[in-house]
Amino acid sequence: MNPMDRLTVVILAAGEAKRMRSRQPKVLHPLCGRPLIAYPLRTARVLADRIVLVVGPDAEGVRAVAGGDVQIVEQRERLGTGHAVLQARAACGAGTVLVLAADMPLLSSETLERLVKHHRKTGAVATVLTAVVDRPQGYGRILRQSGRVKRIVEDRDATDDQKKIREINTSVYCFEARRLWKALAEIRPDNDQGEYYLTDAIGILAKAGGRIEALAAPDPVEALGINDRKQLAAVGGLQRRRILDRLMADGVTVLDPASTYIEDTVTIGPDTTVYPHVLIEGATTIGSDCVIGAGSHVSASQFGDRVTLKPYCIISDAVVEHDAVLGPFCHLRPGCHIGAKAKIGNFVEVKKSRIGRGSKANHLAYIGDATVGEDVNIGAGAITCNYDGSAKHATRIGDGAFVGTNTSLVAPLTIGEGAYIGSGSVITKDVPPGALAVERSPQVVKEGWAARRSAKHPRRDKDD
């Protein structure tokens, strides 16, 4: 490739989180399941031959998110956006430099591709991505002369007349690299903040006779940046709606988008129905023809096809195979694997356990650190006693076993295939395959006991 045809994307991520009132860098704050910095990085990877990330000091978290394909440079002193871009000079080389802000997650790769193409087609030394908005307060204004871009003035430095201009700078630019570095060397911090503004490079290049182009974003929403938590919430709402629109376009039924929260990291197959007040987050994959019941919370889990999740279930870091039925009000804690056609019912909690194909725990049970075979029935109120006060122990239940109601299985323990456990038993020893295990105290019946007690202790009026 000709070096002049290469595209370098420079992402500015050295800003502090002053208006976020946060100890962590602004670009690490999450939005719909990803840190803010992940969005421009994802977009840059679609377009760029080279990605350079400008970070501030003490940015280990940002470096960790960036990935091995990103070259990182440090802006040790925060002296403005122009100074930040200058730190990337040695990493950029020749060709076109596309500068992005790290806090604009709604900016699309399609818009940036149009910007780069326009820049190269017109032979401009710089091209600015602009937007026309109804409320331009806080943004730099595009100043034109005879229709041509002459410079950009920051909001705090603008005159009253300039503040009426509705065409704003989005802080996204294309530059011819050689001319960019020359212009940056001429910038002076003659402004309200005493900083080296990247926007001043536009005026310097125009004054030197360079061609400055501008391309308006097709949707001004793409220009929205994030400076505080209110803006983070507002942009998050827009991004969530984009996610839901994409899912619905792909064949997912979302019954009430206004009450549904699905993160950008989630994949859902067609003909799945998502009921209101559902939260799905993390690296979650849900298959086709599933039902996600109202009020359920699914995190970092994988569902097969035709899984039914009844209302108000909590599922975390679990695998659920095809045709399983869960809930209502069940809780799968991390490390669970639910087999095909299994049923986990009302108020059943499962932790770090594998439940075999077709097995059932329909009511009020706790299964922890267990391996349950196929076609096992676990009765209401049954529990695996997996913790002895200092260590966890495993329970193994063979295929076809039957565990009766209100049973306690004291681990470590193995229940053989086809074994039966009588209701109300506390099982402390292994049960062989096909055996019946019953542990109960003898029932004692005392005839006439209630009458004798009443004579000795007469009942008082309930209102006494």
C-alpha positions as a Markdown table, in Angstrom:
| # | Residue | x | y | z |
|---|---|---|---|---|
| 1 | Met | 0.0 | 0.0 | 0.0 |
| 2 | Asn | 1.2 | 3.5 | -0.8 |
| 3 | Pro | 1.9 | 5.2 | 2.5 |
| 4 | Met | -0.1 | 8.2 | 1.4 |
| 5 | Asp | -3.2 | 6.0 | 1.1 |
| 6 | Arg | -3.0 | 4.8 | 4.7 |
| 7 | Leu | -5.6 | 5.9 | 7.2 |
| 8 | Thr | -4.5 | 6.5 | 10.8 |
| 9 | Val | -7.2 | 7.0 | 13.4 |
| 10 | Val | -6.2 | 9.0 | 16.4 |
| 11 | Ile | -8.5 | 8.7 | 19.4 |
| 12 | Leu | -8.2 | 11.3 | 22.1 |
| 13 | Ala | -8.8 | 9.7 | 25.5 |
| 14 | Ala | -6.6 | 11.7 | 27.9 |
| 15 | Gly | -9.3 | 13.8 | 29.4 |
| 16 | Glu | -10.0 | 13.8 | 33.1 |
| 17 | Ala | -13.4 | 13.0 | 34.6 |
| 18 | Lys | -13.9 | 16.3 | 36.3 |
| 19 | Arg | -17.6 | 16.8 | 35.4 |
| 20 | Met | -18.3 | 13.1 | 35.9 |
| 21 | Arg | -17.2 | 13.6 | 39.6 |
| 22 | Ser | -15.4 | 10.3 | 39.3 |
| 23 | Arg | -12.1 | 8.7 | 40.3 |
| 24 | Gln | -12.0 | 6.6 | 37.2 |
| 25 | Pro | -11.3 | 7.9 | 33.7 |
| 26 | Lys | -14.4 | 9.1 | 31.8 |
| 27 | Val | -13.8 | 6.7 | 28.9 |
| 28 | Leu | -14.1 | 3.7 | 31.2 |
| 29 | His | -17.6 | 4.5 | 32.4 |
| 30 | Pro | -19.9 | 1.9 | 31.0 |
| 31 | Leu | -22.6 | 2.5 | 28.4 |
| 32 | Cys | -24.9 | -0.4 | 27.5 |
| 33 | Gly | -22.4 | -3.0 | 28.5 |
| 34 | Arg | -19.2 | -1.5 | 27.1 |
| 35 | Pro | -16.8 | 1.2 | 28.4 |
| 36 | Leu | -17.1 | 4.4 | 26.4 |
| 37 | Ile | -13.7 | 3.9 | 24.8 |
| 38 | Ala | -14.8 | 0.6 | 23.3 |
| 39 | Tyr | -17.2 | 2.4 | 20.9 |
| 40 | Pro | -14.6 | 4.5 | 19.0 |
| 41 | Leu | -12.2 | 1.6 | 19.0 |
| 42 | Arg | -14.8 | -0.7 | 17.4 |
| 43 | Thr | -15.5 | 1.9 | 14.8 |
| 44 | Ala | -11.9 | 2.6 | 14.1 |
| 45 | Arg | -11.2 | -1.1 | 13.5 |
| 46 | Val | -13.7 | -1.1 | 10.6 |
| 47 | Leu | -11.8 | 1.8 | 8.9 |
| 48 | Ala | -8.2 | 2.2 | 9.9 |
| 49 | Asp | -4.9 | 0.8 | 8.8 |
| 50 | Arg | -3.5 | 2.1 | 12.1 |
| 51 | Ile | -5.1 | 3.1 | 15.5 |
| 52 | Val | -3.3 | 5.4 | 17.9 |
| 53 | Leu | -4.8 | 6.1 | 21.3 |
| 54 | Val | -3.8 | 9.1 | 23.3 |
| 55 | Val | -4.2 | 8.6 | 27.0 |
| 56 | Gly | -3.4 | 10.6 | 30.1 |
| 57 | Pro | -1.1 | 9.5 | 33.0 |
| 58 | Asp | -2.3 | 6.7 | 35.3 |
| 59 | Ala | -4.4 | 5.2 | 32.5 |
| 60 | Glu | -3.7 | 1.5 | 33.1 |
| 61 | Gly | -7.4 | 0.7 | 32.9 |
| 62 | Val | -7.7 | 2.4 | 29.5 |
| 63 | Arg | -4.6 | 0.6 | 28.2 |
| 64 | Ala | -6.1 | -2.7 | 29.3 |
| 65 | Val | -9.3 | -2.2 | 27.4 |
| 66 | Ala | -7.5 | -0.9 | 24.2 |
| 67 | Gly | -6.1 | -4.3 | 23.0 |
| 68 | Gly | -2.9 | -5.3 | 21.3 |
| 69 | Asp | -3.7 | -3.8 | 17.9 |
| 70 | Val | -3.7 | -0.3 | 19.3 |
| 71 | Gln | -0.6 | 1.9 | 19.6 |
| 72 | Ile | -0.8 | 3.9 | 22.8 |
| 73 | Val | 0.9 | 7.3 | 23.4 |
| 74 | Glu | 0.7 | 9.4 | 26.6 |
| 75 | Gln | -0.1 | 13.0 | 27.1 |
| 76 | Arg | 1.7 | 13.6 | 30.3 |
| 77 | Glu | 0.5 | 17.2 | 30.6 |
| 78 | Arg | -3.1 | 18.0 | 29.7 |
| 79 | Leu | -2.5 | 21.1 | 27.6 |
| 80 | Gly | -5.4 | 20.8 | 25.2 |
| 81 | Thr | -6.6 | 18.8 | 22.2 |
| 82 | Gly | -4.0 | 20.2 | 19.9 |
| 83 | His | -1.2 | 19.2 | 22.2 |
| 84 | Ala | -2.8 | 15.8 | 22.6 |
| 85 | Val | -2.8 | 15.1 | 18.8 |
| 86 | Leu | 0.8 | 16.3 | 18.6 |
| 87 | Gln | 1.8 | 13.5 | 21.0 |
| 88 | Ala | 0.7 | 11.0 | 18.3 |
| 89 | Arg | 2.9 | 12.4 | 15.6 |
| 90 | Ala | 5.6 | 9.8 | 15.7 |
| 91 | Ala | 3.0 | 7.0 | 15.6 |
| 92 | Cys | 1.0 | 8.2 | 12.7 |
| 93 | Gly | 3.3 | 8.3 | 9.6 |
| 94 | Ala | 2.1 | 9.7 | 6.3 |
| 95 | Gly | -1.4 | 9.6 | 4.7 |
| 96 | Thr | -4.7 | 10.7 | 6.2 |
| 97 | Val | -5.2 | 11.2 | 9.9 |
| 98 | Leu | -8.8 | 10.9 | 11.3 |
| 99 | Val | -9.1 | 12.4 | 14.7 |
| 100 | Leu | -11.9 | 11.1 | 17.0 |
| 101 | Ala | -13.1 | 12.0 | 20.5 |
| 102 | Ala | -13.3 | 9.0 | 22.8 |
| 103 | Asp | -16.7 | 10.1 | 24.3 |
| 104 | Met | -18.9 | 10.0 | 21.2 |
| 105 | Pro | -20.4 | 6.4 | 21.2 |
| 106 | Leu | -23.2 | 7.1 | 18.7 |
| 107 | Leu | -20.9 | 8.0 | 15.8 |
| 108 | Ser | -21.2 | 5.5 | 13.1 |
| 109 | Ser | -18.6 | 3.9 | 10.8 |
| 110 | Glu | -20.7 | 4.8 | 7.8 |
| 111 | Thr | -20.6 | 8.5 | 8.6 |
| 112 | Leu | -16.8 | 8.4 | 9.2 |
| 113 | Glu | -16.3 | 6.5 | 5.9 |
| 114 | Arg | -18.2 | 9.2 | 4.1 |
| 115 | Leu | -16.1 | 11.8 | 5.8 |
| 116 | Val | -12.8 | 10.2 | 4.7 |
| 117 | Lys | -14.0 | 9.7 | 1.1 |
| 118 | His | -15.1 | 13.3 | 0.9 |
| 119 | His | -11.8 | 14.5 | 2.3 |
| 120 | Arg | -9.8 | 12.5 | -0.2 |
| 121 | Lys | -12.1 | 13.2 | -3.2 |
| 122 | Thr | -11.9 | 17.0 | -2.7 |
| 123 | Gly | -8.1 | 17.1 | -2.0 |
| 124 | Ala | -8.7 | 19.1 | 1.2 |
| 125 | Val | -6.0 | 19.6 | 3.8 |
| 126 | Ala | -8.6 | 19.3 | 6.5 |
| 127 | Thr | -12.2 | 18.2 | 6.6 |
| 128 | Val | -14.5 | 18.9 | 9.6 |
| 129 | Leu | -17.5 | 16.7 | 10.5 |
| 130 | Thr | -20.2 | 19.2 | 11.5 |
| 131 | Ala | -23.8 | 19.0 | 12.7 |
| 132 | Val | -26.7 | 21.5 | 12.6 |
| 133 | Val | -28.5 | 21.5 | 15.9 |
| 134 | Asp | -31.2 | 23.6 | 17.6 |
| 135 | Arg | -29.2 | 24.1 | 20.8 |
| 136 | Pro | -25.6 | 24.7 | 20.0 |
| 137 | Gln | -24.6 | 25.9 | 23.5 |
| 138 | Gly | -21.3 | 24.4 | 24.6 |
| 139 | Tyr | -20.1 | 23.4 | 21.2 |
| 140 | Gly | -17.6 | 25.2 | 18.9 |
| 141 | Arg | -19.1 | 27.1 | 16.0 |
| 142 | Ile | -18.2 | 26.8 | 12.4 |
| 143 | Leu | -17.3 | 30.2 | 10.9 |
| 144 | Arg | -17.6 | 30.5 | 7.2 |
| 145 | Gln | -16.7 | 33.1 | 4.6 |
| 146 | Ser | -18.5 | 33.0 | 1.2 |
| 147 | Gly | -19.6 | 29.5 | 2.2 |
| 148 | Arg | -16.1 | 28.2 | 2.9 |
| 149 | Val | -14.9 | 27.1 | 6.3 |
| 150 | Lys | -12.4 | 29.6 | 7.7 |
| 151 | Arg | -12.1 | 28.7 | 11.3 |
| 152 | Ile | -13.8 | 27.3 | 14.4 |
| 153 | Val | -14.4 | 29.3 | 17.5 |
| 154 | Glu | -15.0 | 27.6 | 20.9 |
| 155 | Asp | -18.2 | 28.4 | 22.7 |
| 156 | Arg | -16.5 | 30.1 | 25.6 |
| 157 | Asp | -14.5 | 32.3 | 23.2 |
| 158 | Ala | -17.4 | 33.1 | 20.8 |
| 159 | Thr | -19.0 | 36.5 | 20.5 |
| 160 | Asp | -22.8 | 36.9 | 21.0 |
| 161 | Asp | -23.4 | 36.8 | 17.2 |
| 162 | Gln | -21.2 | 33.8 | 16.8 |
| 163 | Lys | -23.1 | 31.9 | 19.5 |
| 164 | Lys | -26.2 | 32.2 | 17.3 |
| 165 | Ile | -24.6 | 30.0 | 14.7 |
| 166 | Arg | -26.3 | 26.5 | 14.7 |
| 167 | Glu | -23.6 | 24.6 | 12.7 |
| 168 | Ile | -21.3 | 23.1 | 15.3 |
| 169 | Asn | -18.0 | 21.3 | 15.4 |
| 170 | Thr | -18.3 | 17.7 | 16.4 |
| 171 | Ser | -14.6 | 17.3 | 17.2 |
| 172 | Val | -14.1 | 14.8 | 14.4 |
| 173 | Tyr | -11.6 | 15.8 | 11.7 |
| 174 | Cys | -9.7 | 14.4 | 8.7 |
| 175 | Phe | -6.2 | 15.9 | 8.0 |
| 176 | Glu | -3.5 | 15.6 | 5.5 |
| 177 | Ala | -0.8 | 14.4 | 8.0 |
| 178 | Arg | 2.1 | 16.6 | 6.7 |
| 179 | Arg | 0.0 | 19.8 | 6.8 |
| 180 | Leu | -1.5 | 18.8 | 10.2 |
| 181 | Trp | 1.9 | 18.7 | 12.0 |
| 182 | Lys | 3.0 | 22.0 | 10.5 |
| 183 | Ala | -0.2 | 23.7 | 11.7 |
| 184 | Leu | 0.0 | 22.2 | 15.2 |
| 185 | Ala | 3.4 | 23.7 | 15.6 |
| 186 | Glu | 1.9 | 27.2 | 15.0 |
| 187 | Ile | -0.9 | 26.9 | 17.6 |
| 188 | Arg | -0.7 | 29.2 | 20.6 |
| 189 | Pro | -2.7 | 29.0 | 23.8 |
| 190 | Asp | -4.3 | 32.4 | 23.4 |
| 191 | Asn | -7.7 | 31.5 | 24.7 |
| 192 | Asp | -9.9 | 31.5 | 27.9 |
| 193 | Gln | -8.4 | 28.2 | 29.1 |
| 194 | Gly | -4.8 | 28.8 | 28.1 |
| 195 | Glu | -4.8 | 25.5 | 26.1 |
| 196 | Tyr | -3.6 | 24.4 | 22.6 |
| 197 | Tyr | -6.9 | 24.0 | 20.7 |
| 198 | Leu | -7.0 | 21.5 | 17.8 |
| 199 | Thr | -9.7 | 23.7 | 16.4 |
| 200 | Asp | -7.1 | 26.5 | 15.8 |
| 201 | Ala | -5.4 | 24.3 | 13.3 |
| 202 | Ile | -8.4 | 24.8 | 10.9 |
| 203 | Gly | -7.9 | 28.6 | 10.9 |
| 204 | Ile | -4.2 | 28.3 | 10.5 |
| 205 | Leu | -4.6 | 25.9 | 7.5 |
| 206 | Ala | -7.3 | 28.1 | 5.9 |
| 207 | Lys | -5.2 | 31.3 | 6.4 |
| 208 | Ala | -2.3 | 29.5 | 4.6 |
| 209 | Gly | -4.5 | 28.9 | 1.6 |
| 210 | Gly | -5.4 | 25.3 | 2.3 |
| 211 | Arg | -8.7 | 23.9 | 1.2 |
| 212 | Ile | -11.0 | 23.3 | 4.3 |
| 213 | Glu | -14.0 | 21.1 | 3.7 |
| 214 | Ala | -17.0 | 20.4 | 6.0 |
| 215 | Leu | -19.4 | 17.4 | 5.9 |
| 216 | Ala | -22.6 | 17.5 | 8.0 |
| 217 | Ala | -23.5 | 14.4 | 9.9 |
| 218 | Pro | -26.7 | 12.9 | 8.6 |
| 219 | Asp | -28.1 | 12.7 | 12.1 |
| 220 | Pro | -27.1 | 15.3 | 14.7 |
| 221 | Val | -27.5 | 12.7 | 17.4 |
| 222 | Glu | -24.2 | 11.1 | 16.2 |
| 223 | Ala | -22.4 | 14.3 | 17.4 |
| 224 | Leu | -23.5 | 13.9 | 21.0 |
| 225 | Gly | -20.6 | 13.7 | 23.4 |
| 226 | Ile | -20.6 | 12.8 | 27.1 |
| 227 | Asn | -19.2 | 15.1 | 29.8 |
| 228 | Asp | -21.3 | 14.3 | 32.8 |
| 229 | Arg | -23.5 | 11.6 | 34.2 |
| 230 | Lys | -26.7 | 13.3 | 32.9 |
| 231 | Gln | -25.4 | 13.1 | 29.4 |
| 232 | Leu | -24.2 | 9.5 | 30.0 |
| 233 | Ala | -27.8 | 8.6 | 30.9 |
| 234 | Ala | -29.3 | 10.5 | 27.9 |
| 235 | Val | -26.9 | 8.9 | 25.4 |
| 236 | Gly | -27.4 | 5.5 | 27.0 |
| 237 | Gly | -31.1 | 5.8 | 26.4 |
| 238 | Leu | -30.5 | 6.5 | 22.7 |
| 239 | Gln | -28.1 | 3.7 | 22.4 |
| 240 | Arg | -30.5 | 1.2 | 24.0 |
| 241 | Arg | -33.2 | 2.2 | 21.5 |
| 242 | Arg | -30.7 | 1.5 | 18.7 |
| 243 | Ile | -30.0 | -1.9 | 20.2 |
| 244 | Leu | -33.7 | -2.7 | 20.4 |
| 245 | Asp | -34.4 | -1.4 | 16.9 |
| 246 | Arg | -31.6 | -3.7 | 15.6 |
| 247 | Leu | -33.0 | -6.7 | 17.4 |
| 248 | Met | -36.5 | -6.1 | 16.2 |
| 249 | Ala | -35.3 | -5.7 | 12.7 |
| 250 | Asp | -33.6 | -9.1 | 13.0 |
| 251 | Gly | -36.9 | -10.8 | 14.1 |
| 252 | Val | -37.0 | -10.4 | 17.9 |
| 253 | Thr | -40.3 | -9.4 | 19.4 |
| 254 | Val | -39.8 | -6.7 | 22.2 |
| 255 | Leu | -43.2 | -6.1 | 23.7 |
| 256 | Asp | -42.4 | -2.9 | 25.5 |
| 257 | Pro | -39.2 | -1.2 | 24.3 |
| 258 | Ala | -39.6 | 1.6 | 26.9 |
| 259 | Ser | -39.2 | -0.8 | 29.8 |
| 260 | Thr | -36.7 | -3.2 | 28.3 |
| 261 | Tyr | -32.9 | -3.0 | 28.9 |
| 262 | Ile | -30.7 | -5.0 | 26.6 |
| 263 | Glu | -27.0 | -4.3 | 26.4 |
| 264 | Asp | -24.9 | -4.0 | 23.2 |
| 265 | Thr | -23.1 | -7.2 | 24.0 |
| 266 | Val | -26.2 | -9.4 | 23.7 |
| 267 | Thr | -27.2 | -11.6 | 20.8 |
| 268 | Ile | -30.8 | -12.9 | 20.4 |
| 269 | Gly | -32.2 | -15.2 | 17.7 |
| 270 | Pro | -35.3 | -14.6 | 15.6 |
| 271 | Asp | -38.8 | -15.4 | 16.9 |
| 272 | Thr | -37.8 | -14.9 | 20.5 |
| 273 | Thr | -40.2 | -12.8 | 22.6 |
| 274 | Val | -39.0 | -10.4 | 25.3 |
| 275 | Tyr | -41.6 | -9.3 | 27.8 |
| 276 | Pro | -41.6 | -6.0 | 29.7 |
| 277 | His | -39.2 | -5.0 | 32.5 |
| 278 | Val | -36.5 | -7.5 | 31.3 |
| 279 | Leu | -32.8 | -6.8 | 31.8 |
| 280 | Ile | -30.3 | -8.7 | 29.6 |
| 281 | Glu | -26.6 | -7.8 | 30.0 |
| 282 | Gly | -23.1 | -9.0 | 29.5 |
| 283 | Ala | -21.9 | -11.5 | 26.9 |
| 284 | Thr | -25.3 | -13.2 | 26.6 |
| 285 | Thr | -26.5 | -15.3 | 23.7 |
| 286 | Ile | -30.2 | -16.3 | 23.5 |
| 287 | Gly | -31.3 | -18.7 | 20.7 |
| 288 | Ser | -34.4 | -18.7 | 18.5 |
| 289 | Asp | -38.1 | -19.2 | 19.6 |
| 290 | Cys | -37.3 | -18.4 | 23.2 |
| 291 | Val | -39.5 | -16.6 | 25.7 |
| 292 | Ile | -38.0 | -14.2 | 28.3 |
| 293 | Gly | -40.6 | -13.6 | 30.9 |
| 294 | Ala | -41.5 | -10.3 | 32.5 |
| 295 | Gly | -39.1 | -8.9 | 35.2 |
| 296 | Ser | -36.3 | -11.4 | 34.4 |
| 297 | His | -32.6 | -10.5 | 34.7 |
| 298 | Val | -30.1 | -12.5 | 32.5 |
| 299 | Ser | -26.4 | -11.8 | 32.7 |
| 300 | Ala | -23.5 | -13.4 | 30.8 |
| 301 | Ser | -25.4 | -16.6 | 29.9 |
| 302 | Gln | -26.0 | -18.8 | 26.9 |
| 303 | Phe | -29.5 | -20.1 | 26.0 |
| 304 | Gly | -30.3 | -22.6 | 23.3 |
| 305 | Asp | -33.4 | -22.6 | 21.2 |
| 306 | Arg | -37.0 | -22.7 | 22.6 |
| 307 | Val | -36.0 | -22.0 | 26.1 |
| 308 | Thr | -38.8 | -20.6 | 28.2 |
| 309 | Leu | -37.9 | -18.3 | 31.0 |
| 310 | Lys | -41.0 | -17.6 | 33.1 |
| 311 | Pro | -41.4 | -14.2 | 34.9 |
| 312 | Tyr | -39.0 | -12.9 | 37.6 |
| 313 | Cys | -36.0 | -15.2 | 37.2 |
| 314 | Ile | -32.4 | -14.3 | 37.8 |
| 315 | Ile | -29.8 | -16.1 | 35.6 |
| 316 | Ser | -26.1 | -15.3 | 35.9 |
| 317 | Asp | -23.1 | -17.0 | 34.1 |
| 318 | Ala | -25.2 | -20.0 | 33.1 |
| 319 | Val | -25.7 | -22.3 | 30.1 |
| 320 | Val | -29.3 | -23.4 | 29.4 |
| 321 | Glu | -29.8 | -26.0 | 26.6 |
| 322 | His | -32.7 | -26.3 | 24.1 |
| 323 | Asp | -36.3 | -26.6 | 25.3 |
| 324 | Ala | -35.5 | -26.1 | 29.0 |
| 325 | Val | -38.2 | -24.4 | 31.1 |
| 326 | Leu | -37.2 | -22.1 | 34.0 |
| 327 | Gly | -39.2 | -20.3 | 36.6 |
| 328 | Pro | -41.1 | -18.4 | 37.6 |
| 329 | Phe | -38.9 | -17.0 | 40.4 |
| 330 | Cys | -35.9 | -19.3 | 39.9 |
| 331 | His | -32.3 | -18.3 | 40.5 |
| 332 | Leu | -29.3 | -19.7 | 38.6 |
| 333 | Arg | -26.1 | -18.6 | 40.1 |
| 334 | Pro | -22.8 | -18.7 | 38.3 |
| 335 | Gly | -21.5 | -22.0 | 37.0 |
| 336 | Cys | -24.8 | -23.7 | 36.2 |
| 337 | His | -25.5 | -25.9 | 33.2 |
| 338 | Ile | -29.1 | -26.8 | 32.6 |
| 339 | Gly | -29.7 | -29.7 | 30.2 |
| 340 | Ala | -32.2 | -29.9 | 27.3 |
| 341 | Lys | -35.8 | -30.2 | 28.4 |
| 342 | Ala | -35.0 | -29.8 | 32.0 |
| 343 | Lys | -37.3 | -27.9 | 34.3 |
| 344 | Ile | -36.2 | -25.6 | 37.1 |
| 345 | Gly | -39.3 | -24.2 | 38.8 |
| 346 | Asn | -40.7 | -21.9 | 41.5 |
| 347 | Phe | -38.2 | -20.6 | 44.0 |
| 348 | Val | -35.5 | -23.1 | 43.0 |
| 349 | Glu | -31.9 | -21.9 | 43.5 |
| 350 | Val | -29.1 | -23.6 | 41.6 |
| 351 | Lys | -25.4 | -22.9 | 42.1 |
| 352 | Lys | -22.4 | -24.3 | 40.3 |
| 353 | Ser | -24.3 | -27.4 | 39.3 |
| 354 | Arg | -25.1 | -29.4 | 36.2 |
| 355 | Ile | -28.6 | -30.6 | 35.7 |
| 356 | Gly | -29.1 | -33.4 | 33.2 |
| 357 | Arg | -31.5 | -33.7 | 30.3 |
| 358 | Gly | -35.1 | -33.9 | 31.3 |
| 359 | Ser | -34.5 | -33.6 | 35.0 |
| 360 | Lys | -36.9 | -31.6 | 37.2 |
| 361 | Ala | -36.7 | -29.5 | 40.3 |
| 362 | Asn | -40.1 | -27.8 | 40.2 |
| 363 | His | -40.5 | -26.3 | 43.7 |
| 364 | Leu | -38.6 | -24.7 | 46.5 |
| 365 | Ala | -35.3 | -26.5 | 46.2 |
| 366 | Tyr | -31.6 | -25.7 | 46.6 |
| 367 | Ile | -29.1 | -27.5 | 44.4 |
| 368 | Gly | -25.5 | -26.5 | 45.0 |
| 369 | Asp | -22.2 | -28.0 | 43.8 |
| 370 | Ala | -24.1 | -30.9 | 42.4 |
| 371 | Thr | -24.1 | -33.1 | 39.3 |
| 372 | Val | -27.6 | -34.3 | 38.5 |
| 373 | Gly | -28.1 | -37.0 | 35.8 |
| 374 | Glu | -30.9 | -37.3 | 33.3 |
| 375 | Asp | -34.6 | -37.7 | 34.1 |
| 376 | Val | -34.0 | -37.1 | 37.8 |
| 377 | Asn | -36.9 | -35.8 | 40.0 |
| 378 | Ile | -36.0 | -33.5 | 42.9 |
| 379 | Gly | -38.9 | -32.9 | 45.2 |
| 380 | Ala | -40.1 | -29.7 | 46.8 |
| 381 | Gly | -38.0 | -28.5 | 49.7 |
| 382 | Ala | -35.0 | -30.8 | 48.8 |
| 383 | Ile | -31.6 | -29.3 | 49.4 |
| 384 | Thr | -28.0 | -30.3 | 48.9 |
| 385 | Cys | -26.1 | -29.5 | 52.1 |
| 386 | Asn | -22.8 | -28.6 | 50.3 |
| 387 | Tyr | -21.0 | -26.5 | 53.0 |
| 388 | Asp | -19.6 | -27.9 | 56.2 |
| 389 | Gly | -18.5 | -24.6 | 57.6 |
| 390 | Ser | -15.1 | -24.6 | 56.1 |
| 391 | Ala | -15.3 | -26.3 | 52.7 |
| 392 | Lys | -17.7 | -27.0 | 49.9 |
| 393 | His | -18.5 | -30.6 | 48.9 |
| 394 | Ala | -20.1 | -32.2 | 45.8 |
| 395 | Thr | -23.3 | -34.2 | 45.5 |
| 396 | Arg | -23.8 | -36.7 | 42.6 |
| 397 | Ile | -27.2 | -38.0 | 41.6 |
| 398 | Gly | -27.4 | -40.7 | 39.0 |
| 399 | Asp | -29.8 | -40.9 | 36.0 |
| 400 | Gly | -33.4 | -41.7 | 36.9 |
| 401 | Ala | -33.1 | -41.1 | 40.6 |
| 402 | Phe | -36.0 | -39.9 | 42.7 |
| 403 | Val | -35.4 | -37.5 | 45.5 |
| 404 | Gly | -38.4 | -37.1 | 47.8 |
| 405 | Thr | -39.9 | -34.0 | 49.2 |
| 406 | Asn | -38.1 | -32.2 | 52.1 |
| 407 | Thr | -34.9 | -34.2 | 51.8 |
| 408 | Ser | -31.5 | -33.1 | 52.9 |
| 409 | Leu | -28.5 | -34.6 | 51.0 |
| 410 | Val | -25.4 | -34.0 | 53.1 |
| 411 | Ala | -22.4 | -33.8 | 50.8 |
| 412 | Pro | -20.0 | -35.4 | 49.9 |
| 413 | Leu | -22.6 | -37.8 | 48.7 |
| 414 | Thr | -23.5 | -40.1 | 45.7 |
| 415 | Ile | -27.0 | -41.2 | 44.9 |
| 416 | Gly | -26.9 | -44.1 | 42.4 |
| 417 | Glu | -28.9 | -44.5 | 39.2 |
| 418 | Gly | -32.6 | -45.2 | 39.8 |
| 419 | Ala | -32.3 | -44.9 | 43.5 |
| 420 | Tyr | -35.2 | -43.6 | 45.6 |
| 421 | Ile | -34.9 | -41.2 | 48.6 |
| 422 | Gly | -37.9 | -41.2 | 50.9 |
| 423 | Ser | -39.5 | -37.9 | 51.8 |
| 424 | Gly | -38.2 | -36.1 | 54.9 |
| 425 | Ser | -34.9 | -38.0 | 55.0 |
| 426 | Val | -31.5 | -36.7 | 55.9 |
| 427 | Ile | -29.1 | -38.7 | 53.8 |
| 428 | Thr | -25.5 | -38.8 | 54.9 |
| 429 | Lys | -24.2 | -42.0 | 53.2 |
| 430 | Asp | -24.0 | -43.0 | 49.6 |
| 431 | Val | -27.0 | -44.8 | 48.2 |
| 432 | Pro | -26.4 | -47.7 | 45.7 |
| 433 | Pro | -28.1 | -47.8 | 42.3 |
| 434 | Gly | -31.8 | -48.9 | 42.5 |
| 435 | Ala | -31.9 | -48.8 | 46.3 |
| 436 | Leu | -34.4 | -47.1 | 48.6 |
| 437 | Ala | -33.0 | -44.9 | 51.3 |
| 438 | Val | -35.2 | -43.7 | 54.2 |
| 439 | Glu | -34.1 | -41.8 | 57.3 |
| 440 | Arg | -36.9 | -40.9 | 59.7 |
| 441 | Ser | -37.5 | -41.0 | 63.4 |
| 442 | Pro | -40.3 | -43.4 | 64.4 |
| 443 | Gln | -43.7 | -41.6 | 64.5 |
| 444 | Val | -45.2 | -41.4 | 67.9 |
| 445 | Val | -49.0 | -41.1 | 68.4 |
| 446 | Lys | -50.5 | -40.3 | 71.8 |
| 447 | Glu | -54.3 | -40.8 | 71.9 |
| 448 | Gly | -56.3 | -38.2 | 73.7 |
| 449 | Trp | -53.2 | -35.9 | 74.3 |
| 450 | Ala | -54.9 | -32.8 | 73.0 |
| 451 | Ala | -57.9 | -33.1 | 75.3 |
| 452 | Arg | -55.7 | -33.6 | 78.3 |
| 453 | Arg | -53.6 | -30.6 | 77.4 |
| 454 | Ser | -56.7 | -28.4 | 77.0 |
| 455 | Ala | -58.0 | -29.4 | 80.4 |
| 456 | Lys | -54.7 | -28.5 | 82.0 |
| 457 | His | -54.1 | -25.3 | 80.1 |
| 458 | Pro | -57.5 | -23.8 | 79.0 |
| 459 | Arg | -57.3 | -21.5 | 76.0 |
| 460 | Arg | -57.6 | -17.8 | 76.5 |
| 461 | Asp | -59.7 | -15.5 | 74.4 |
| 462 | Lys | -57.6 | -14.5 | 71.4 |
| 463 | Asp | -58.2 | -10.8 | 72.2 |
| 464 | Asp | -56.7 | -11.1 | 75.8 |
